[in-house]
Amino acid sequence: MWVSLSLNASLDGSWGFTNPVAQIDSNSTGLAACNSVNYMYTGFMTVYCYAARLTQVATTGCLKSCSTTTTSDVLIGGQVRSVSPAQLIVHGSQGSQICSLPAPGYSGTITLQCKDGTLEVNSTSCSPDPCVLTEETTGLNHSNHSSSVSYSNNSNNTQVIPHGSTWLQDCSVMMPGYFGDVHMQCFAGQILANSSACAGPCDNATGAHAVLVGFNTSATTELHPASWEMAHGDFFPTLCSSLHQLYDGTINVSCSLGVLSANTSGCDLACPRLLKTYLTVTGVSHAVEAPSRMPTVQAKLSTAMFLGQSTQGTCHFNVTKAIFQSHSTLAVLHVEHEVTLVSLLRGRAVL
């Protein structure tokens, strides 16, 4: 008579009792079920019988199943993703998983197969979802502003947009004062918005770079709008002298598509005090100094200030951007006789 024997065996860290699947003669080997020792395995282990006692010999016939934590790589939508089976798959069997779990925005099924604990992808039938727009749909965010997304002039409350569709939306819809277009796209059930082309108001965080060069000096600064935000197309003036004391005129700072720029073409460099030029009268050259700071305008000064009381008339000085010039018409009187000399006198001093 065959007496049923049990063996307390171990398999992959688990212990459990198993029985021979058939009678084993003494001093012979037989098979026992692996699953009763470790539920993750199927197949049969080899056991040895001697004097009514069983001994575990080998587990090479035990084949591992794939659990819900076993993973495999799967390519969906051009991206490698990790997939696990929805339920345990025993060795040699197939299982499945829905596409949306490893790849949100995709529908369909992934077919999986287990080979001794290794999960393999047999096939995939995943397709990208369309995008659904409702009255509550929002998808644009830029500078802490969000807005609703529009796709067409369809009056329906709900719109279904095919995957891969692209369209443009005016940046001003997202944020008043902005210009350009938001590039919209439906991709796997998600609306993607690229607002990098949106520009408009300038904030005062970054100013306009302005440089003025003076006599042996230069001045560089960042000019910022007084308010937090400056609209596209607006400008504000600032005095050139606030940047460099030898300049007259106005700097215009303007905002264009989100970028501040400073136009210094309206700045004229005046002549500092004591800058020299020369007047030639009857063959004699006379040094003439500016008595004070002279702006870039024409100035009239009495010749007596430079040439003494023996001369009469007026010097007309044209001061233009760091060049101190004299354009003078003089009437020169001599004691012995009166001589009228009309000449164009030029002199210059440039630093």
C-alpha positions in Angstrom: 0.0 0.0 0.0 1.2 3.5 -0.9 1.5 5.8 2.1 1.2 9.5 1.3 4.3 11.4 2.4 4.8 15.1 2.8 8.0 17.2 2.5 8.6 20.6 4.0 10.5 22.2 1.1 11.9 25.6 0.3 11.6 27.6 -2.9 12.9 31.1 -3.5 12.8 32.1 0.2 9.4 30.4 0.9 8.7 27.2 2.8 5.8 24.9 2.5 4.6 21.3 2.4 4.4 19.4 -0.8 3.5 15.8 -1.8 4.7 13.6 -4.5 2.4 13.5 -7.5 2.8 9.7 -7.8 4.2 6.8 -5.7 8.0 6.8 -5.5 9.9 3.6 -4.9 12.5 3.6 -2.1 15.9 4.9 -3.2 14.3 6.6 -6.2 13.4 10.1 -7.2 10.0 11.6 -8.2 8.2 14.9 -8.6 6.3 17.2 -6.2 4.3 20.3 -7.0 6.2 23.6 -6.7 3.0 25.8 -6.3 2.2 24.3 -2.8 5.6 25.5 -1.6 5.6 29.0 -3.3 2.4 30.3 -5.0 4.5 32.3 -7.5 5.8 29.1 -9.1 4.3 26.3 -11.3 5.9 23.0 -12.4 7.5 20.3 -10.3 10.5 19.9 -8.2 12.6 16.7 -7.8 12.4 14.8 -4.5 14.2 11.6 -3.3 12.5 8.8 -1.4 14.4 6.5 1.0 13.0 4.5 3.8 9.7 6.3 3.7 11.3 9.7 4.0 11.4 12.5 1.3 14.3 14.8 0.6 14.3 17.8 -1.7 16.8 17.4 -4.6 16.3 20.1 -7.2 13.9 23.0 -8.2 15.0 23.4 -11.8 11.5 22.3 -12.9 9.8 25.1 -10.9 8.9 28.0 -13.2 8.2 31.5 -11.9 5.0 33.4 -12.6 4.8 37.2 -13.3 3.1 39.2 -10.6 1.3 42.6 -10.9 4.6 44.2 -9.9 6.6 42.6 -12.7 7.5 45.1 -15.4 8.4 45.3 -19.0 9.2 48.1 -21.4 6.7 49.0 -24.0 6.9 51.7 -26.8 3.7 53.8 -26.9 3.5 57.1 -28.7 7.2 57.2 -29.4 8.0 56.9 -25.7 9.3 53.9 -23.8 7.1 53.2 -20.8 6.9 50.6 -18.1 3.9 48.2 -18.0 2.8 45.5 -15.5 0.0 42.9 -15.9 -3.4 43.6 -14.6 -3.4 40.1 -12.9 -0.8 37.5 -12.1 0.3 35.5 -15.2 1.7 32.0 -14.7 4.6 30.9 -16.7 3.7 30.2 -20.3 0.4 32.1 -20.2 -0.7 35.5 -21.5 -2.3 38.4 -19.8 -3.1 42.0 -20.6 -3.1 45.6 -19.4 -5.0 48.7 -20.6 -2.9 51.3 -22.5 -4.1 54.2 -20.4 -2.3 52.9 -17.3 1.3 53.2 -18.6 0.4 55.8 -21.1 -2.4 58.3 -20.1 -4.2 59.6 -23.1 -4.1 56.3 -25.0 -6.8 53.7 -25.3 -6.5 50.1 -26.2 -4.9 46.9 -24.9 -1.4 45.6 -24.3 -1.0 41.8 -24.6 1.7 40.3 -22.3 3.3 36.9 -21.8 5.2 35.4 -18.9 8.3 33.3 -19.4 9.7 32.0 -16.1 9.3 35.3 -14.3 10.2 37.5 -17.3 7.4 39.7 -18.7 7.3 40.2 -22.4 5.1 42.4 -24.6 3.4 40.3 -27.3 1.5 43.1 -29.0 0.1 46.6 -28.5 -3.0 48.2 -29.9 -2.8 51.6 -28.3 -4.3 54.7 -30.1 -4.1 58.3 -28.9 -7.3 59.9 -27.5 -8.9 63.0 -29.0 -9.2 66.2 -27.0 -12.6 67.2 -25.6 -13.4 70.8 -25.1 -16.2 72.0 -22.9 -17.2 75.4 -21.6 -15.2 74.8 -18.5 -12.0 73.7 -20.3 -8.9 75.8 -19.5 -5.5 75.2 -20.8 -3.5 78.3 -21.2 -1.2 79.6 -18.5 1.3 82.5 -18.9 2.6 84.9 -16.3 0.1 83.6 -13.7 -2.8 84.2 -16.1 -5.1 81.4 -17.5 -7.9 81.5 -20.0 -10.3 79.3 -21.8 -9.3 77.5 -24.9 -11.1 77.9 -28.2 -10.8 75.7 -31.2 -13.3 76.8 -33.8 -16.5 78.9 -34.2 -18.6 75.8 -33.5 -21.4 76.8 -31.3 -21.7 73.4 -29.6 -20.9 73.4 -25.9 -18.6 70.3 -26.4 -16.0 69.9 -29.2 -14.0 66.8 -30.0 -10.6 67.6 -31.5 -8.7 64.8 -33.2 -5.3 63.9 -31.9 -2.5 65.8 -33.8 -4.7 68.8 -34.6 -3.0 72.2 -34.4 -4.4 75.7 -34.4 -3.7 79.2 -33.3 -5.2 81.3 -30.5 -4.7 85.0 -30.1 -2.4 85.9 -27.2 -4.7 88.7 -26.2 -7.4 86.1 -25.3 -5.0 84.8 -22.7 -3.8 88.1 -21.4 -5.0 91.6 -22.6 -2.2 93.7 -24.0 -0.2 90.8 -25.4 0.4 90.3 -29.1 1.1 87.3 -31.3 -0.3 83.8 -31.4 -0.4 80.8 -29.0 0.4 77.6 -30.9 -2.2 75.0 -29.8 -2.0 71.2 -30.3 -4.1 68.2 -29.3 -1.9 65.4 -28.3 -3.1 62.2 -26.7 -6.2 63.8 -25.1 -4.2 66.7 -23.8 -4.3 70.3 -25.1 -0.8 71.7 -25.3 -0.2 75.4 -25.5 3.0 77.0 -26.6 2.9 80.7 -25.6 6.6 81.5 -26.3 5.6 83.8 -29.2 3.4 85.9 -26.9 4.9 89.3 -26.1 3.7 92.7 -25.2 3.9 94.6 -22.0 7.2 95.3 -20.5 7.7 95.0 -16.7 10.1 97.0 -14.6 12.1 94.1 -13.5 14.5 94.5 -16.5 15.3 98.0 -17.7 16.5 99.5 -21.0 20.3 99.7 -21.3 21.5 103.2 -22.0 25.1 104.5 -22.5 26.4 108.0 -22.9 30.0 108.9 -23.5 31.3 112.3 -22.2 34.7 114.0 -21.8 37.0 111.3 -20.7 34.0 109.7 -18.9 31.0 107.5 -19.8 27.8 106.7 -18.1 25.8 103.4 -18.3 22.5 102.7 -16.6 19.3 100.7 -16.7 16.2 102.8 -17.2 13.0 101.4 -15.7 9.4 102.4 -16.2 7.8 104.0 -13.1 4.9 101.6 -13.1 5.0 97.8 -12.8 3.9 97.3 -16.3 4.3 99.3 -19.5 2.1 98.6 -22.5 3.4 97.7 -26.0 4.0 100.9 -28.0 4.2 103.2 -25.0 7.3 105.2 -24.2 8.5 107.5 -21.4 11.1 110.3 -21.6 13.9 111.0 -19.2 16.5 113.8 -19.3 19.9 113.0 -20.7 21.4 115.1 -18.0 20.1 112.6 -15.4 22.5 110.1 -16.9 25.4 112.4 -17.7 25.6 116.1 -16.7 27.2 117.3 -19.9 24.3 116.1 -22.0 21.2 118.0 -23.0 18.0 116.6 -24.5 15.8 113.6 -23.9 16.2 109.9 -23.9 13.1 108.1 -25.1 12.5 104.6 -23.5 10.0 102.5 -25.5 8.3 99.1 -25.1 8.0 96.9 -28.1 6.8 93.3 -27.8 7.9 92.9 -24.2 11.4 94.5 -24.8 12.4 97.9 -23.4 14.9 99.9 -25.5 16.5 103.3 -25.0 16.9 105.8 -27.8 19.7 108.2 -27.0 19.8 110.0 -30.4 18.1 113.0 -28.8 21.0 113.5 -26.4 23.5 116.3 -27.4 26.8 116.7 -25.6 27.4 120.3 -24.4 30.8 122.0 -24.0 32.2 122.2 -20.6 33.6 125.4 -19.1 37.1 126.4 -20.3 37.0 124.3 -23.4 39.1 126.3 -26.0 38.7 127.3 -29.6 40.7 129.9 -31.6 39.8 133.2 -33.4 42.0 134.7 -36.0 41.7 138.5 -36.3 44.0 140.4 -38.7 46.3 137.5 -38.8 46.6 137.1 -35.1 45.2 133.9 -33.4 43.4 134.3 -30.1 42.5 131.5 -27.7 38.9 131.6 -26.6 37.5 129.7 -23.7 33.9 128.9 -22.9 33.1 131.0 -19.8 30.7 128.4 -18.5 28.9 125.2 -19.6 27.5 125.9 -23.1 24.6 123.8 -24.3 24.2 122.6 -27.9 22.7 125.9 -29.1 24.1 129.0 -30.8 25.5 131.4 -28.3 26.4 135.1 -28.8 29.2 136.6 -26.8 30.8 140.0 -27.0 34.3 140.0 -28.6 35.5 142.3 -25.9 35.2 139.4 -23.5 38.0 137.6 -25.4 40.0 140.1 -27.4 39.9 143.2 -25.1 38.2 146.6 -25.3 39.9 147.5 -28.6 37.5 145.3 -30.5 33.8 145.6 -31.1 31.2 143.2 -32.4 29.7 139.9 -31.5 31.0 136.3 -31.8 28.4 133.7 -32.8 29.4 130.3 -31.3 27.8 127.2 -32.6 28.2 124.4 -30.1 27.5 121.0 -31.5 28.0 117.7 -29.8 31.4 118.1 -28.0 32.8 120.4 -30.8 33.3 124.0 -29.7 33.4 126.0 -32.9 33.4 129.7 -33.7 31.6 131.1 -36.7 32.2 134.8 -36.3 31.5 138.0 -38.4 33.6 140.8 -36.7 33.9 144.5 -37.2 37.4 145.6 -36.1 38.1 149.3 -35.4 41.7 150.6 -35.3 42.7 154.0 -33.8 44.4 155.3 -36.9 41.7 154.5 -39.4 38.5 152.5 -39.7 38.8 149.2 -41.4 35.9 146.8 -41.8 36.9 143.2 -42.2 34.4 140.6 -42.8 35.6 137.0 -42.5 34.5 133.5 -41.5 36.6 132.4 -38.6 36.8 128.8 -37.6 38.3 127.2 -34.6 37.7 123.9 -32.9 38.7 122.0 -29.8 37.7 118.4 -29.4 38.4 116.3 -26.4 
